[in-house]
Amino acid sequence: MARGRKFNSNGERSKQLLLEKAIELFSDKGYHHTKISDIVKAANVTQPTFYLYFKSKDALYNDLNTQFQSAFFDVMNNKPAEMVENGLQGFVALLEQKLVNLFVYIVENPKLTKIGFIESEQSSLVKVQLTQQLIHLIYLHDCDSDLQLYNVDIKIMIDSLVGSIERLIVTNLLEHKRLPAELANDIVQLYFWKTKEVV
C-alpha cells in the first residue's frame, strides 16, 4: 500500500512500470543479482517512488509471486464450459483442457512464470498445491480405482506428472518448441495412454 500519496493514474502507472521492469530483471538476472536501483532505473522513476509502493525488494518479489499464484490457480480452478463426465475419461479430458489453459497463460507470461513456477522458493509450494489439486480431481471424478491399472501409487503418479509438467514447460513451451494444445496432448498421452484400454 502506498504511504503518504494518493493513487492516481500517474501513481498507478509508476507502480505498474516498477512491476513490469522487476519481472524482466528478476527473470533475466535472478533475484540476488537484481538491485532496487536496477529496477527504478529501468522503470525511469526515483528510488523514493519505489518505496511508496514496496517496503523492500523482497516485498516486491513476494507481490510478483502472489500475482503469479493467483493467476495460475484462477486458470486451474476455472470451471469447464461444458459438463465433464465422471470417471477416468472425464478426468483426462478435464486435465487436458486445464493444461491447455495453463500453458496459454504461461506462453503469455513467460517471465512471470520463470519467477513464480521455476525459480522462487515459493514455486515449490505452487507445485505441492498443484499436486493436491490434481489428486482432488481424481477423487472428484471417482476414477482412483481405474488408476490402479497403472500399478503405482496415485501420489507418486501425480508428483511425477507435475515434475514432467515443470520440465516440459522449460524445455518445450518456453522454448516455443510445442504449442500449448500440443504439449497438453503429449502429456495426457504419456501419462494416461491406458485410458483407451479402460473403456
C-alpha positions as CSV (number, residue, x, y, z in Angstrom):
1,M,0.0,0.0,0.0
2,A,1.3,3.4,-0.8
3,R,2.3,5.7,2.0
4,G,1.6,9.4,2.0
5,R,0.4,9.5,-1.6
6,K,-2.9,9.2,-3.3
7,F,-3.3,6.7,-6.0
8,N,-3.9,8.3,-9.3
9,S,-3.3,7.4,-12.9
10,N,0.4,8.5,-12.7
11,G,0.9,6.7,-9.4
12,E,-0.7,3.5,-10.7
13,R,1.4,3.8,-13.9
14,S,4.6,4.2,-11.9
15,K,3.7,1.1,-9.8
16,Q,2.9,-0.9,-12.9
17,L,6.2,0.1,-14.6
18,L,8.0,-1.0,-11.5
19,L,6.3,-4.4,-11.6
20,E,6.9,-4.8,-15.3
21,K,10.6,-3.9,-15.1
22,A,11.0,-6.1,-12.0
23,I,9.6,-9.1,-13.8
24,E,12.0,-8.6,-16.6
25,L,15.0,-8.1,-14.4
26,F,14.3,-10.9,-11.9
27,S,13.6,-13.2,-14.8
28,D,16.8,-12.3,-16.7
29,K,19.3,-11.7,-13.9
30,G,17.7,-13.5,-11.0
31,Y,16.6,-12.3,-7.6
32,H,20.0,-11.9,-6.0
33,H,21.6,-10.1,-8.9
34,T,18.8,-7.6,-9.3
35,K,19.0,-4.4,-7.2
36,I,16.3,-1.9,-6.4
37,S,18.5,0.7,-8.2
38,D,18.3,-1.5,-11.3
39,I,14.5,-1.7,-11.1
40,V,14.0,2.1,-10.6
41,K,16.5,2.9,-13.4
42,A,14.7,0.6,-15.8
43,A,11.3,2.0,-14.8
44,N,12.7,5.5,-15.1
45,V,11.4,6.5,-11.6
46,T,13.1,7.6,-8.4
47,Q,14.1,5.4,-5.5
48,P,11.6,7.2,-3.2
49,T,8.9,6.3,-5.7
50,F,9.8,2.7,-5.3
51,Y,9.3,2.9,-1.6
52,L,5.9,4.5,-2.0
53,Y,4.7,1.1,-3.3
54,F,7.0,-1.5,-1.9
55,K,8.8,-1.8,1.5
56,S,11.7,-3.7,0.0
57,K,12.9,-5.8,-2.9
58,D,11.7,-8.9,-1.1
59,A,8.2,-7.4,-0.7
60,L,8.1,-6.6,-4.5
61,Y,9.3,-10.2,-5.3
62,N,6.6,-11.6,-3.0
63,D,4.0,-9.5,-4.8
64,L,5.1,-10.9,-8.1
65,N,4.9,-14.5,-6.7
66,T,1.4,-13.8,-5.3
67,Q,0.4,-12.3,-8.7
68,F,1.6,-15.5,-10.5
69,Q,0.0,-17.9,-8.0
70,S,-3.3,-16.1,-8.1
71,A,-3.5,-16.2,-11.9
72,F,-2.1,-19.8,-12.0
73,F,-4.8,-21.1,-9.7
74,D,-7.5,-19.0,-11.3
75,V,-6.7,-20.8,-14.5
76,M,-6.6,-24.2,-12.8
77,N,-9.8,-23.6,-10.9
78,N,-11.7,-22.3,-13.9
79,K,-14.9,-24.4,-14.4
80,P,-15.1,-26.1,-17.8
81,A,-17.6,-24.6,-20.4
82,E,-19.3,-28.0,-20.8
83,M,-20.2,-30.6,-18.2
84,V,-17.4,-33.2,-17.8
85,E,-18.4,-36.8,-17.3
86,N,-17.3,-38.8,-14.3
87,G,-14.7,-41.5,-14.5
88,L,-11.2,-41.7,-15.9
89,Q,-12.1,-40.4,-19.4
90,G,-13.8,-37.3,-17.8
91,F,-10.8,-36.7,-15.6
92,V,-8.3,-37.0,-18.5
93,A,-10.4,-34.7,-20.8
94,L,-10.7,-32.1,-18.0
95,L,-6.9,-32.4,-17.2
96,E,-6.0,-31.8,-20.9
97,Q,-8.4,-28.8,-21.0
98,K,-6.8,-27.3,-17.8
99,L,-3.3,-27.9,-19.1
100,V,-4.1,-26.1,-22.4
101,N,-5.4,-23.1,-20.5
102,L,-2.5,-23.1,-18.1
103,F,0.0,-23.3,-21.0
104,V,-1.7,-20.5,-22.8
105,Y,-1.3,-18.4,-19.7
106,I,2.4,-19.4,-19.4
107,V,3.1,-18.5,-23.0
108,E,1.5,-15.1,-22.5
109,N,3.5,-14.6,-19.2
110,P,6.9,-16.4,-19.7
111,K,9.0,-14.2,-17.4
112,L,6.5,-14.2,-14.5
113,T,6.2,-18.0,-14.9
114,K,10.0,-18.3,-14.7
115,I,9.8,-16.4,-11.4
116,G,6.7,-18.0,-9.9
117,F,6.8,-21.5,-11.1
118,I,10.5,-22.3,-11.6
119,E,12.9,-20.0,-9.6
120,S,11.4,-18.7,-6.4
121,E,11.3,-20.5,-3.1
122,Q,7.5,-20.3,-3.3
123,S,7.4,-22.2,-6.5
124,S,7.7,-25.5,-4.6
125,L,4.5,-24.6,-2.7
126,V,2.8,-23.9,-6.1
127,K,3.8,-27.4,-7.2
128,V,2.6,-29.0,-3.9
129,Q,-0.8,-27.3,-4.3
130,L,-1.0,-28.4,-8.0
131,T,-0.3,-32.0,-6.9
132,Q,-3.0,-31.8,-4.3
133,Q,-5.5,-30.2,-6.7
134,L,-4.9,-32.9,-9.3
135,I,-5.3,-35.7,-6.7
136,H,-8.5,-34.0,-5.6
137,L,-9.8,-34.0,-9.2
138,I,-9.1,-37.8,-9.4
139,Y,-11.2,-38.5,-6.4
140,L,-13.8,-36.0,-7.5
141,H,-14.2,-37.9,-10.8
142,D,-14.3,-41.1,-9.0
143,C,-11.5,-42.6,-11.1
144,D,-9.0,-43.6,-8.4
145,S,-9.9,-47.3,-8.8
146,D,-9.4,-47.0,-12.6
147,L,-5.8,-45.7,-12.0
148,Q,-5.0,-48.9,-10.2
149,L,-4.3,-50.3,-13.7
150,Y,-1.1,-48.4,-13.6
151,N,0.1,-50.3,-10.5
152,V,1.5,-47.2,-9.0
153,D,0.6,-45.0,-6.0
154,I,-1.6,-42.1,-7.2
155,K,0.5,-39.6,-5.2
156,I,3.7,-40.9,-6.9
157,M,2.0,-40.7,-10.3
158,I,0.8,-37.1,-9.8
159,D,4.1,-35.9,-8.3
160,S,5.8,-37.4,-11.4
161,L,3.2,-35.7,-13.7
162,V,3.8,-32.3,-12.0
163,G,7.6,-32.7,-12.3
164,S,7.2,-33.6,-16.0
165,I,4.9,-30.5,-16.5
166,E,7.6,-28.3,-15.0
167,R,10.4,-29.7,-17.1
168,L,8.3,-29.6,-20.3
169,I,7.3,-26.0,-19.7
170,V,11.0,-25.1,-19.5
171,T,12.3,-27.3,-22.4
172,N,9.3,-27.1,-24.8
173,L,6.8,-24.4,-24.0
174,L,9.1,-21.5,-23.1
175,E,11.4,-22.5,-25.9
176,H,8.5,-22.4,-28.3
177,K,9.0,-26.0,-29.5
178,R,5.4,-27.0,-28.8
179,L,2.1,-25.1,-28.8
180,P,0.0,-25.3,-25.6
181,A,-2.5,-27.7,-27.1
182,E,0.2,-30.0,-28.5
183,L,2.1,-30.1,-25.2
184,A,-1.1,-30.8,-23.2
185,N,-2.0,-33.6,-25.5
186,D,1.5,-35.1,-25.3
187,I,1.4,-35.1,-21.5
188,V,-2.0,-36.7,-21.4
189,Q,-1.0,-39.3,-23.9
190,L,2.2,-40.1,-22.0
191,Y,0.6,-40.5,-18.6
192,F,-2.9,-41.8,-19.5
193,W,-2.4,-43.9,-22.6
194,K,-4.1,-46.8,-20.9
195,T,-7.3,-44.7,-20.7
196,K,-8.4,-46.1,-24.1
197,E,-8.0,-49.6,-22.8
198,V,-10.3,-48.9,-19.8
199,V,-13.3,-48.1,-22.0
